[in-house]
Structure formats: structure tokens, C-alpha cells
Amino acid sequence: MSYPQQGQGQAQQQAYQGGYSPAPAQQGAPAAVGAGHNMKRRNPAGAWLGLPIITFGIYGLVWFYKVHAELHEYDRRIDNAATNALLSMLFGGITLGIWPLVMWVKLGGRIAQAQRAAGLQPSCSGGMGFLLGIFGFGVLYYQIQLNKVADRYGDTPAGQQVSLVA
């Protein structure tokens, strides 16, 4: 057995001692900074119009909750606001509708943060989501933006662990 020479790094010493061998870095590939669970890819038209009509609007609340929960599972740096988001929608009338609007705009920022974590250029805007939401197209816009993150990982099933880039 040969011993490492003076001045070699910790990784090399562990490799000599049977620890691990450092993996070669791929050139041009972004370095992974963490891991999370892949999000579910949903049909934007189904999430926006189809299922809310069939369920008399209940699916809109379910979608809002699930999206927040999936964003947190995807990147733990995104705060877990699923329960707060749902409660803000259910009891938003108490605050004259202000808090649901705040949560709606903040969702755009959370989606943009997930896009960054996937190594994509963030294209989601809370302001655009708010404006489109006024005309009834907010869920469609946000789901298209979420699908960009899910599509980044190809055919990786929802819930499977994926690496985060940023």
C-alpha cells in the first residue's frame, strides 16, 4: 500500500485509504448544488379550465395547494407556503381580497426561483401572473411556466430526485 505524499489534498488521502475516488468533472455541464423532487407536469388547459369546470372550482384550490407543496419539495430553499396559500384563498375575503392577491403574486417569484434552480433563465413574473389572473388566464400562465421546470428533466417521473443547478 502506498501512502500519500506530503501536501496532497484530503480527497486524495481518502482515495488512497479506500474512501472514495473523486468523480471526474464533466466540462460544460453545470455543477449540481443540491437535489430535490421533480414536479408533476400538468396539462395547462386542463389545470386552467377543464378540471375547475368539472369540479365547480374546487380543483383551483387543490392546484394552488399542490403547486406550492411541489415547489417546496423541488427546492427546499423555497419556503413551504402550501397551507398559507390555501388558507389565504379560503379566507381571503376577511382581508378584502388583499392577501390572496399577495400570495398569487408571490407564486410567480417562487416559480422563477424554481426555474433558476433548474438552470433555466427565469421567465415567470408575478406581475404578469397578476395581470393575466385578472382576465382569468393566471393558472394557464403559471402552469406553462411550471412545465418548463418539469420539462428540464425530460422523462424523469414526478417525485423522483433530480439535481438542482443553481
C-alpha positions as CSV (number, residue, x, y, z in Angstrom):
1,M,0.0,0.0,0.0
2,S,1.4,3.4,-0.9
3,Y,0.9,6.4,1.3
4,P,0.1,9.9,0.0
5,Q,2.9,12.3,-0.2
6,Q,3.1,15.4,2.0
7,G,0.8,18.2,0.7
8,Q,-1.8,16.1,-1.1
9,G,-5.4,17.1,-0.6
10,Q,-7.9,15.4,1.7
11,A,-9.8,13.8,-1.2
12,Q,-6.6,12.2,-2.5
13,Q,-5.8,10.9,1.0
14,Q,-9.2,9.4,1.4
15,A,-8.9,7.8,-2.0
16,Y,-5.6,6.2,-1.0
17,Q,-7.2,4.9,2.2
18,G,-10.0,3.3,0.4
19,G,-12.6,6.0,1.0
20,Y,-13.8,7.2,-2.4
21,S,-12.4,8.2,-5.7
22,P,-13.3,11.7,-6.8
23,A,-15.6,11.7,-9.8
24,P,-14.2,13.4,-12.9
25,A,-15.9,16.8,-13.6
26,Q,-17.7,17.0,-16.9
27,Q,-16.7,20.0,-18.9
28,G,-19.5,22.3,-19.9
29,A,-22.0,20.7,-17.5
30,P,-23.3,22.9,-14.7
31,A,-22.3,21.7,-11.3
32,A,-25.2,20.4,-9.1
33,V,-25.7,22.3,-5.9
34,G,-28.4,20.2,-4.4
35,A,-31.2,17.8,-5.0
36,G,-35.0,17.9,-4.9
37,H,-38.0,16.0,-6.2
38,N,-39.2,16.6,-9.7
39,M,-42.6,18.3,-10.1
40,K,-45.6,16.9,-11.9
41,R,-46.1,18.1,-15.5
42,R,-49.8,19.1,-15.9
43,N,-51.8,19.9,-18.9
44,P,-52.1,23.7,-18.8
45,A,-55.5,23.8,-20.3
46,G,-56.8,21.1,-18.0
47,A,-55.5,22.9,-14.9
48,W,-56.8,26.2,-16.1
49,L,-60.2,25.4,-17.5
50,G,-61.1,21.7,-17.7
51,L,-60.8,20.4,-14.1
52,P,-62.0,23.6,-12.4
53,I,-65.2,23.5,-14.5
54,I,-65.8,19.8,-13.8
55,T,-65.2,20.2,-10.0
56,F,-67.1,23.5,-9.7
57,G,-63.9,25.4,-8.9
58,I,-62.6,23.1,-6.2
59,Y,-59.6,22.0,-8.4
60,G,-58.4,25.6,-8.4
61,L,-57.8,25.4,-4.7
62,V,-56.3,21.9,-5.0
63,W,-54.0,23.1,-7.8
64,F,-52.9,26.2,-5.8
65,Y,-52.0,24.0,-2.7
66,K,-50.2,21.3,-4.8
67,V,-48.1,23.7,-6.7
68,H,-46.9,25.4,-3.6
69,A,-46.1,22.0,-2.0
70,E,-44.3,20.7,-5.1
71,L,-42.2,23.9,-5.3
72,H,-41.0,23.3,-1.8
73,E,-40.3,19.6,-2.4
74,Y,-38.4,20.6,-5.6
75,D,-36.2,23.1,-3.9
76,R,-36.1,23.3,-0.1
77,R,-34.9,26.9,-0.3
78,I,-38.4,27.8,-1.5
79,D,-40.5,28.2,1.7
80,N,-43.3,25.8,2.3
81,A,-46.3,28.1,1.8
82,A,-48.8,25.5,0.8
83,T,-51.0,25.7,3.8
84,N,-50.8,29.5,3.9
85,A,-51.6,29.7,0.2
86,L,-54.7,27.6,0.7
87,L,-55.9,29.4,3.7
88,S,-55.4,32.8,2.0
89,M,-57.7,31.6,-0.8
90,L,-60.3,30.2,1.5
91,F,-60.4,33.1,4.0
92,G,-59.2,35.9,1.7
93,G,-62.5,37.8,2.0
94,I,-61.6,38.8,5.5
95,T,-58.8,40.9,4.2
96,L,-60.9,42.3,1.4
97,G,-59.1,40.1,-1.1
98,I,-55.6,41.6,-0.5
99,W,-53.9,38.5,1.0
100,P,-54.9,36.1,-1.9
101,L,-53.5,38.6,-4.4
102,V,-50.2,38.8,-2.4
103,M,-50.0,35.0,-2.4
104,W,-50.8,34.9,-6.1
105,V,-48.0,37.4,-7.0
106,K,-45.5,35.6,-4.7
107,L,-46.2,32.4,-6.5
108,G,-44.7,34.0,-9.6
109,G,-41.5,34.7,-7.7
110,R,-41.4,31.1,-6.3
111,I,-41.8,29.7,-9.8
112,A,-39.0,32.0,-11.1
113,Q,-36.8,30.7,-8.2
114,A,-37.5,27.1,-9.3
115,Q,-36.6,28.0,-12.9
116,R,-33.2,29.3,-11.7
117,A,-32.7,26.2,-9.6
118,A,-33.3,24.1,-12.8
119,G,-30.6,26.1,-14.6
120,L,-33.2,27.9,-16.8
121,Q,-33.4,31.6,-17.4
122,P,-36.3,32.8,-15.2
123,S,-39.2,33.8,-17.3
124,C,-42.0,33.8,-14.8
125,S,-43.3,37.1,-13.5
126,G,-45.6,37.7,-10.6
127,G,-46.8,40.9,-12.2
128,M,-47.6,39.1,-15.4
129,G,-49.4,36.4,-13.5
130,F,-51.4,39.0,-11.6
131,L,-52.4,40.8,-14.8
132,L,-53.3,37.6,-16.6
133,G,-55.1,36.4,-13.5
134,I,-57.4,39.5,-13.6
135,F,-58.6,38.2,-17.1
136,G,-58.8,34.6,-15.9
137,F,-55.6,33.3,-17.5
138,G,-53.3,33.2,-14.4
139,V,-53.4,29.5,-13.9
140,L,-52.7,28.9,-17.5
141,Y,-49.7,31.2,-17.4
142,Y,-48.3,29.8,-14.2
143,Q,-48.8,26.2,-15.3
144,I,-46.9,26.8,-18.6
145,Q,-44.1,28.3,-16.5
146,L,-44.0,25.3,-14.1
147,N,-44.0,22.9,-17.0
148,K,-40.7,24.4,-18.2
149,V,-39.1,23.2,-14.9
150,A,-40.6,19.8,-15.2
151,D,-39.6,19.6,-18.9
152,R,-36.0,20.4,-18.0
153,Y,-35.6,16.9,-16.6
154,G,-37.1,15.1,-19.6
155,D,-38.9,11.9,-18.8
156,T,-38.0,11.9,-15.1
157,P,-41.2,10.9,-13.3
158,A,-42.8,13.3,-10.8
159,G,-41.5,12.8,-7.3
160,Q,-38.1,11.3,-8.4
161,Q,-35.0,13.0,-7.1
162,V,-33.3,15.4,-9.5
163,S,-30.3,17.6,-9.2
164,L,-30.5,21.4,-8.8
165,V,-28.1,23.6,-10.7
166,A,-28.4,27.0,-9.0
